[in-house]
Amino acid sequence: MADTTRITVTLPTEQVEELKKLTDNVSGYVAEAVARQIRHHLIAEDLRRYQEREGAFTEEEMAEARAKIFGAADPGARADVA
């Protein structure tokens, strides 16, 4: 089992009520959400550093990436979203 640290988090009451409807394991749910956000941040940083080094992604590169991620080109997607 991974080491854990107990913390106190303050959330809006409405969010806590909805959270408890979704899961009996609030700590696990929150830990998963935090891990997802950390991964998102790290990927965004990697993409930012890549573009600093190699230049901005072209529309063709963005379309190819969207096709790989979503299975088909998404004409409504914005190219500036990392």
C-alpha positions as CSV (number, residue, x, y, z in Angstrom):
1,M,0.0,0.0,0.0
2,A,1.3,3.5,-0.9
3,D,2.2,5.9,1.9
4,T,-0.6,8.3,2.6
5,T,-0.9,11.7,4.4
6,R,-4.1,12.8,6.0
7,I,-5.1,16.4,5.1
8,T,-8.2,18.5,5.5
9,V,-9.9,19.9,2.3
10,T,-12.7,22.4,2.2
11,L,-15.2,22.0,-0.6
12,P,-18.5,23.6,-1.4
13,T,-21.4,21.7,0.3
14,E,-23.1,21.0,-3.0
15,Q,-20.0,19.4,-4.3
16,V,-19.6,17.2,-1.2
17,E,-23.3,16.1,-1.5
18,E,-22.8,15.2,-5.2
19,L,-19.5,13.4,-4.4
20,K,-21.1,11.2,-1.8
21,K,-23.7,10.2,-4.4
22,L,-20.9,9.1,-6.7
23,T,-18.8,7.1,-4.3
24,D,-18.4,5.6,-0.8
25,N,-14.7,6.1,-1.1
26,V,-14.3,9.9,-1.1
27,S,-10.5,9.8,-0.4
28,G,-10.0,7.4,-3.3
29,Y,-12.1,9.5,-5.6
30,V,-10.3,12.7,-4.7
31,A,-6.9,11.0,-5.0
32,E,-7.7,9.8,-8.5
33,A,-8.9,13.3,-9.5
34,V,-5.7,14.8,-8.2
35,A,-3.6,12.2,-10.0
36,R,-5.4,13.0,-13.2
37,Q,-4.8,16.7,-12.8
38,I,-1.1,16.2,-12.1
39,R,-0.8,14.1,-15.3
40,H,-2.6,16.8,-17.2
41,H,-0.2,19.4,-15.9
42,L,2.9,17.3,-16.7
43,I,1.7,16.6,-20.2
44,A,0.9,20.3,-20.8
45,E,4.4,21.2,-19.6
46,D,6.0,18.6,-21.9
47,L,4.0,20.0,-24.8
48,R,4.9,23.5,-24.0
49,R,8.7,22.7,-23.8
50,Y,8.4,20.7,-27.1
51,Q,6.8,23.7,-28.8
52,E,9.5,26.0,-27.4
53,R,12.1,23.8,-28.9
54,E,10.5,22.7,-32.2
55,G,7.9,25.4,-32.9
56,A,4.1,25.5,-32.7
57,F,2.1,22.5,-33.9
58,T,0.7,22.8,-37.3
59,E,-3.0,22.3,-38.0
60,E,-2.2,19.0,-39.7
61,E,-0.3,17.8,-36.6
62,M,-3.2,18.8,-34.4
63,A,-5.7,17.0,-36.7
64,E,-3.5,13.9,-36.6
65,A,-3.3,14.0,-32.8
66,R,-7.1,14.5,-32.5
67,A,-7.7,11.5,-34.8
68,K,-5.4,9.4,-32.7
69,I,-6.9,10.5,-29.4
70,F,-10.6,10.6,-30.4
71,G,-10.6,8.1,-33.3
72,A,-11.6,10.7,-35.9
73,A,-10.7,14.2,-36.8
74,D,-12.8,16.6,-34.7
75,P,-13.4,19.7,-36.9
76,G,-14.8,21.6,-33.9
77,A,-11.8,21.2,-31.7
78,R,-9.5,24.1,-31.0
79,A,-5.9,23.7,-31.9
80,D,-4.7,25.8,-29.0
81,V,-5.9,23.4,-26.3
82,A,-3.1,21.4,-24.8
